[in-house]
Amino acid sequence: MEKEKFLTELAEILEEENVNEGDVLADFDAWDSLSMLGIIAYVSENLSITLNNKEIRDCKTVADLISLIESK
């Protein structure tokens, strides 16, 4: 997975200028079930990886999310 491309897409999903690996997901105003679905769709379409809401909810930071994706 290309991290920079993912971070750019994640920023778009979260309606932010940019996101960093150390950012806490819950701190984003747009962090909700809809953004989680956006992440699931992006990862499925672009990386052929299947994630579910519980796995994403368990992630506390952007780095946790990246680690989850890379572990699949």
Rosetta constraint file for C-alpha pairs under 8 A:
AtomPair CA 1 CA 6 HARMONIC 7.63 0.50
AtomPair CA 1 CA 47 HARMONIC 7.36 0.50
AtomPair CA 1 CA 70 HARMONIC 7.14 0.50
AtomPair CA 2 CA 6 HARMONIC 6.36 0.50
AtomPair CA 3 CA 7 HARMONIC 6.01 0.50
AtomPair CA 3 CA 66 HARMONIC 7.74 0.50
AtomPair CA 4 CA 8 HARMONIC 6.15 0.50
AtomPair CA 5 CA 9 HARMONIC 6.26 0.50
AtomPair CA 6 CA 10 HARMONIC 5.96 0.50
AtomPair CA 7 CA 11 HARMONIC 6.06 0.50
AtomPair CA 7 CA 18 HARMONIC 7.31 0.50
AtomPair CA 7 CA 19 HARMONIC 6.15 0.50
AtomPair CA 7 CA 20 HARMONIC 7.17 0.50
AtomPair CA 8 CA 12 HARMONIC 6.42 0.50
AtomPair CA 8 CA 18 HARMONIC 6.58 0.50
AtomPair CA 8 CA 19 HARMONIC 7.45 0.50
AtomPair CA 9 CA 13 HARMONIC 6.26 0.50
AtomPair CA 10 CA 14 HARMONIC 6.09 0.50
AtomPair CA 10 CA 19 HARMONIC 7.28 0.50
AtomPair CA 10 CA 39 HARMONIC 7.20 0.50
AtomPair CA 11 CA 15 HARMONIC 5.87 0.50
AtomPair CA 11 CA 16 HARMONIC 4.91 0.50
AtomPair CA 11 CA 17 HARMONIC 6.23 0.50
AtomPair CA 11 CA 18 HARMONIC 5.04 0.50
AtomPair CA 11 CA 19 HARMONIC 5.52 0.50
AtomPair CA 12 CA 16 HARMONIC 6.13 0.50
AtomPair CA 12 CA 17 HARMONIC 7.55 0.50
AtomPair CA 12 CA 18 HARMONIC 7.95 0.50
AtomPair CA 13 CA 35 HARMONIC 5.97 0.50
AtomPair CA 13 CA 38 HARMONIC 6.44 0.50
AtomPair CA 13 CA 39 HARMONIC 7.40 0.50
AtomPair CA 14 CA 28 HARMONIC 6.98 0.50
AtomPair CA 14 CA 29 HARMONIC 7.73 0.50
AtomPair CA 14 CA 30 HARMONIC 5.18 0.50
AtomPair CA 14 CA 31 HARMONIC 6.45 0.50
AtomPair CA 14 CA 35 HARMONIC 6.43 0.50
AtomPair CA 15 CA 30 HARMONIC 6.70 0.50
AtomPair CA 19 CA 23 HARMONIC 6.68 0.50
AtomPair CA 19 CA 62 HARMONIC 7.80 0.50
AtomPair CA 20 CA 62 HARMONIC 6.77 0.50
AtomPair CA 21 CA 61 HARMONIC 6.83 0.50
AtomPair CA 21 CA 62 HARMONIC 4.70 0.50
AtomPair CA 21 CA 63 HARMONIC 4.49 0.50
AtomPair CA 22 CA 61 HARMONIC 6.09 0.50
AtomPair CA 22 CA 62 HARMONIC 6.18 0.50
AtomPair CA 22 CA 63 HARMONIC 6.18 0.50
AtomPair CA 23 CA 27 HARMONIC 7.74 0.50
AtomPair CA 23 CA 61 HARMONIC 5.51 0.50
AtomPair CA 23 CA 62 HARMONIC 5.72 0.50
AtomPair CA 23 CA 63 HARMONIC 7.84 0.50
AtomPair CA 24 CA 28 HARMONIC 7.54 0.50
AtomPair CA 24 CA 60 HARMONIC 5.84 0.50
AtomPair CA 24 CA 61 HARMONIC 4.31 0.50
AtomPair CA 24 CA 62 HARMONIC 6.49 0.50
AtomPair CA 25 CA 31 HARMONIC 6.49 0.50
AtomPair CA 25 CA 59 HARMONIC 7.75 0.50
AtomPair CA 25 CA 60 HARMONIC 5.87 0.50
AtomPair CA 25 CA 61 HARMONIC 5.22 0.50
AtomPair CA 25 CA 62 HARMONIC 6.27 0.50
AtomPair CA 26 CA 31 HARMONIC 6.00 0.50
AtomPair CA 26 CA 60 HARMONIC 7.22 0.50
AtomPair CA 27 CA 31 HARMONIC 7.53 0.50
AtomPair CA 30 CA 35 HARMONIC 6.76 0.50
AtomPair CA 31 CA 35 HARMONIC 5.87 0.50
AtomPair CA 31 CA 36 HARMONIC 7.47 0.50
AtomPair CA 32 CA 36 HARMONIC 6.38 0.50
AtomPair CA 33 CA 37 HARMONIC 6.24 0.50
AtomPair CA 33 CA 53 HARMONIC 7.82 0.50
AtomPair CA 34 CA 38 HARMONIC 6.31 0.50
AtomPair CA 35 CA 39 HARMONIC 6.30 0.50
AtomPair CA 36 CA 40 HARMONIC 6.20 0.50
AtomPair CA 36 CA 53 HARMONIC 6.54 0.50
AtomPair CA 36 CA 56 HARMONIC 6.91 0.50
AtomPair CA 37 CA 41 HARMONIC 6.06 0.50
AtomPair CA 37 CA 53 HARMONIC 7.57 0.50
AtomPair CA 38 CA 42 HARMONIC 6.07 0.50
AtomPair CA 39 CA 43 HARMONIC 6.02 0.50
AtomPair CA 40 CA 44 HARMONIC 6.00 0.50
AtomPair CA 40 CA 50 HARMONIC 7.06 0.50
AtomPair CA 40 CA 51 HARMONIC 5.79 0.50
AtomPair CA 40 CA 52 HARMONIC 6.90 0.50
AtomPair CA 40 CA 53 HARMONIC 7.92 0.50
AtomPair CA 41 CA 45 HARMONIC 5.99 0.50
AtomPair CA 42 CA 46 HARMONIC 5.81 0.50
AtomPair CA 42 CA 47 HARMONIC 7.67 0.50
AtomPair CA 43 CA 47 HARMONIC 5.09 0.50
AtomPair CA 43 CA 48 HARMONIC 6.44 0.50
AtomPair CA 43 CA 49 HARMONIC 5.73 0.50
AtomPair CA 43 CA 50 HARMONIC 7.11 0.50
AtomPair CA 43 CA 51 HARMONIC 7.73 0.50
AtomPair CA 43 CA 69 HARMONIC 7.97 0.50
AtomPair CA 44 CA 48 HARMONIC 4.60 0.50
AtomPair CA 44 CA 49 HARMONIC 4.89 0.50
AtomPair CA 44 CA 50 HARMONIC 5.57 0.50
AtomPair CA 44 CA 51 HARMONIC 7.67 0.50
AtomPair CA 45 CA 49 HARMONIC 7.93 0.50
AtomPair CA 49 CA 69 HARMONIC 7.48 0.50
AtomPair CA 49 CA 72 HARMONIC 6.74 0.50
AtomPair CA 51 CA 55 HARMONIC 6.64 0.50
AtomPair CA 51 CA 56 HARMONIC 7.37 0.50
AtomPair CA 52 CA 56 HARMONIC 6.57 0.50
AtomPair CA 53 CA 57 HARMONIC 5.95 0.50
AtomPair CA 54 CA 58 HARMONIC 6.16 0.50
AtomPair CA 55 CA 59 HARMONIC 6.90 0.50
AtomPair CA 55 CA 68 HARMONIC 7.82 0.50
AtomPair CA 56 CA 65 HARMONIC 6.74 0.50
AtomPair CA 59 CA 64 HARMONIC 5.17 0.50
AtomPair CA 59 CA 65 HARMONIC 5.61 0.50
AtomPair CA 59 CA 68 HARMONIC 7.95 0.50
AtomPair CA 60 CA 64 HARMONIC 6.25 0.50
AtomPair CA 60 CA 65 HARMONIC 7.74 0.50
AtomPair CA 61 CA 65 HARMONIC 6.53 0.50
AtomPair CA 62 CA 66 HARMONIC 6.29 0.50
AtomPair CA 63 CA 67 HARMONIC 6.11 0.50
AtomPair CA 64 CA 68 HARMONIC 6.13 0.50
AtomPair CA 65 CA 69 HARMONIC 6.34 0.50
AtomPair CA 66 CA 70 HARMONIC 6.10 0.50
AtomPair CA 67 CA 71 HARMONIC 6.02 0.50
AtomPair CA 68 CA 72 HARMONIC 6.74 0.50
